Amino acid sequence: MTKIKAPTGKLGILTPGMGAVASTFMAGVIAVNKGIAKPIGSVTQLGHIRLGKRTENRNPLIKDFVPLAKLDDIVFGGWDIFDDNMYESAINAKVLDKTLLDEIRPELEAIKPMKAVFDRSYVRKLDGPNVKTATNKMELAEAVMEDIRRFQADNNCDRVVMVWCGSTEIYIEAGDVHSSVEKLEAGLRNNDPAIPPSMIYAYAAVKMGIPYANGAPNLSCDVPAMVELAKQTQAPIMGKDFKTGQTLMKTIIAPGLKARALGIRGWFSPNSLGNRDGEVLDDPDSFKSKEVSKLGVLEEILQPEIHPDLYGDLYHKVRINYYPPHGDNKEGWDNIDIFGWLGYGMQIKIDFLCRDSILAAPIVLDLALLLDLAKRSSLYGIQEWLSFYLKSPQAAPGLQPMHDIFLQNQKLLNTLRHLMDEELITLLGMDYYY
Ligand SMILES: NC(=O)c1ccc[n+]([C@@H]2O[C@H](COP(=O)([O-])OP(=O)(O)OC[C@H]3O[C@@H](n4cnc5c(N)ncnc54)[C@H](O)[C@@H]3O)[C@@H](O)[C@H]2O)c1
């Protein structure tokens, strides 16, 4: 049996970025702990896992099957360029009702952001006062490490996990400075422009062996240097970009169409959203990070190279429109031109009137709890089994990431079975008949 350390003591969850997603996540966990609400959308809290044969009827809750940290053992912290506490941030985000927030106001007001590592050249639409100063990026990373140590001591935390919930940075391609730990560390000392703030936080966490997940599409921990460092310090890492709204729908629907050998000619996906995230994504360079993250999904699921008749001519387009009146309530519209028997065309239209942060908050919780489990199970480096939660999942070099949500779900559940020495489920089931 895999030796898993027990989740004793407190777990600190630190988020660089304490805006809509982070405040909705923190307020939600506090409300759940007070018995005011239920953790809907959190697979670790409400999902069950089948064990053994179907006839055994063993379907425990995941949280009763694997040793996860308890929600009331979680302590929250983080960094933001604005110094609003989490009550103020949640009010500004306009995601949760004020009546709910008022019931947990003291707990939220006690969570205050630490000074951020920030540089406007990576998020041009934002600027704020709560920012660290230093002569180089390595000093900034060391200051973040010092923040983590202080947070851990002040809050008596046994363990800490970091989940990036900050704004989407401009598009940067992985280059030479990201190719090894040595080059990355030299780059941090030389203020290399290819190292954005998200990578400085990731470096600080991974250097300390702390699990790190990236909820935005910027590179952050998705470069060879960070994978190498994670192996050295035995830190589990996973990126990138929370799989919510439209991409969630895409990775649910595309596998079904493909399973039935239905063709797809076009998939046009405009979104409109009016929150701060939408404003940041209004900058073409930040949008480029998001676009790359969103576009990869269909190609991998549909495999046009082995299905040229069905998906060889697929036209896929994604657009994000900043539309303030919608606030955090995003509209994800999909027009899917499909074709069936003998090539006859049909259309599917989806209008997903979703709530961005409501979909993202349980992902932050699950990623944090499962990365903490990974760390206690001595798993480190890329945690591909957590692809389920991400739009643009990391995978080993030379390996295509998996996007099909049903395969991702199988992989997640089988990994949990494996960790607990339970039989993996193949769905073959011949022995029921022969
Ligand atoms: N909500 C979703 O469904 C969803 C899905 C996928 C990805 N994301 C990503 O999650 C991130 C957060 O989304 P949100 O809706 O909470 O956005 P938001 O704008 O409400 O919050 C982001 C916060 O990050 C802060 N920030 C920016 N740079 C920072 C830095 N260097 N250090 C510390 N703080 C910094 C901003 O001040 C802001 O408060 C975005 O990158 C978004 O693209 C969100």
The ligand as an SDF file (V2000), in Angstrom:
LIG
                    3D

 44 48  0  0  0  0  0  0  0  0999 V2000
  -13.5140   32.1590  -13.0990 N   0  0  0  0  0  0  0  0  0  0  0  0
  -13.2450   31.2610  -13.9750 C   0  0  0  0  0  0  0  0  0  0  0  0
  -14.1180   30.5330  -14.4150 O   0  0  0  0  0  0  0  0  0  0  0  0
  -11.8460   31.0590  -14.4280 C   0  0  0  0  0  0  0  0  0  0  0  0
  -11.5820   29.9660  -15.2560 C   0  0  0  0  0  0  0  0  0  0  0  0
  -10.2890   29.7510  -15.6870 C   0  0  0  0  0  0  0  0  0  0  0  0
   -9.2830   30.5920  -15.2960 C   0  0  0  0  0  0  0  0  0  0  0  0
   -9.5700   31.6700  -14.5220 N   0  0  0  0  0  0  0  0  0  0  0  0
   -8.4690   32.5550  -14.2030 C   0  0  0  0  0  0  0  0  0  0  0  0
   -8.3900   32.7240  -12.8240 O   0  0  0  0  0  0  0  0  0  0  0  0
   -7.7750   33.9950  -12.5930 C   0  0  0  0  0  0  0  0  0  0  0  0
   -8.5900   34.7510  -11.5620 C   0  0  0  0  0  0  0  0  0  0  0  0
   -9.8670   35.0740  -12.0930 O   0  0  0  0  0  0  0  0  0  0  0  0
  -10.8090   36.1070  -11.3150 P   0  0  0  0  0  0  0  0  0  0  0  0
  -12.1190   36.0660  -11.9770 O   0  0  0  0  0  0  0  0  0  0  0  0
  -10.7000   35.8740   -9.8560 O   0  0  0  0  0  0  0  0  0  0  0  0
  -10.1030   37.4790  -11.6820 O   0  0  0  0  0  0  0  0  0  0  0  0
  -10.0450   38.8080  -10.7790 P   0  0  0  0  0  0  0  0  0  0  0  0
   -9.5800   39.8790  -11.6820 O   0  0  0  0  0  0  0  0  0  0  0  0
  -11.3050   39.0050  -10.0260 O   0  0  0  0  0  0  0  0  0  0  0  0
   -8.9180   38.4410   -9.6960 O   0  0  0  0  0  0  0  0  0  0  0  0
   -7.5800   38.3500  -10.0200 C   0  0  0  0  0  0  0  0  0  0  0  0
   -6.8160   39.0640   -8.9430 C   0  0  0  0  0  0  0  0  0  0  0  0
   -5.4390   38.8680   -9.1640 O   0  0  0  0  0  0  0  0  0  0  0  0
   -4.7810   40.0470   -8.7570 C   0  0  0  0  0  0  0  0  0  0  0  0
   -3.4580   40.0320   -9.3140 N   0  0  0  0  0  0  0  0  0  0  0  0
   -3.0590   40.2310  -10.5850 C   0  0  0  0  0  0  0  0  0  0  0  0
   -1.7230   40.0520  -10.6990 N   0  0  0  0  0  0  0  0  0  0  0  0
   -1.2790   39.7110   -9.4650 C   0  0  0  0  0  0  0  0  0  0  0  0
   -0.0100   39.4020   -8.9480 C   0  0  0  0  0  0  0  0  0  0  0  0
    1.0680   39.4020   -9.7210 N   0  0  0  0  0  0  0  0  0  0  0  0
    0.0780   39.0780   -7.6260 N   0  0  0  0  0  0  0  0  0  0  0  0
   -1.0090   39.0630   -6.8270 C   0  0  0  0  0  0  0  0  0  0  0  0
   -2.2500   39.3820   -7.2810 N   0  0  0  0  0  0  0  0  0  0  0  0
   -2.3740   39.6900   -8.5820 C   0  0  0  0  0  0  0  0  0  0  0  0
   -5.6790   41.1640   -9.2210 C   0  0  0  0  0  0  0  0  0  0  0  0
   -5.4530   42.3420   -8.5200 O   0  0  0  0  0  0  0  0  0  0  0  0
   -7.0540   40.5630   -8.9290 C   0  0  0  0  0  0  0  0  0  0  0  0
   -7.5480   40.9500   -7.6480 O   0  0  0  0  0  0  0  0  0  0  0  0
   -7.6920   34.7130  -13.9440 C   0  0  0  0  0  0  0  0  0  0  0  0
   -6.4020   34.5480  -14.4770 O   0  0  0  0  0  0  0  0  0  0  0  0
   -8.6590   33.9280  -14.7710 C   0  0  0  0  0  0  0  0  0  0  0  0
   -8.3530   33.9550  -16.1380 O   0  0  0  0  0  0  0  0  0  0  0  0
  -10.8300   31.9230  -14.0680 C   0  0  0  0  0  0  0  0  0  0  0  0
  1  2  1  0
  2  3  2  0
  2  4  1  0
  4  5  1  0
  4 44  2  0
  5  6  2  0
  6  7  1  0
  7  8  2  0
  8  9  1  0
  8 44  1  0
  9 10  1  0
  9 42  1  0
 10 11  1  0
 11 12  1  0
 11 40  1  0
 12 13  1  0
 13 14  1  0
 14 15  2  0
 14 16  1  0
 14 17  1  0
 17 18  1  0
 18 19  2  0
 18 20  1  0
 18 21  1  0
 21 22  1  0
 22 23  1  0
 23 24  1  0
 23 38  1  0
 24 25  1  0
 25 26  1  0
 25 36  1  0
 26 27  1  0
 26 35  1  0
 27 28  2  0
 28 29  1  0
 29 30  1  0
 29 35  2  0
 30 31  1  0
 30 32  2  0
 32 33  1  0
 33 34  2  0
 34 35  1  0
 36 37  1  0
 36 38  1  0
 38 39  1  0
 40 41  1  0
 40 42  1  0
 42 43  1  0
M  CHG  2   8   1  16  -1
M  END
$$$$
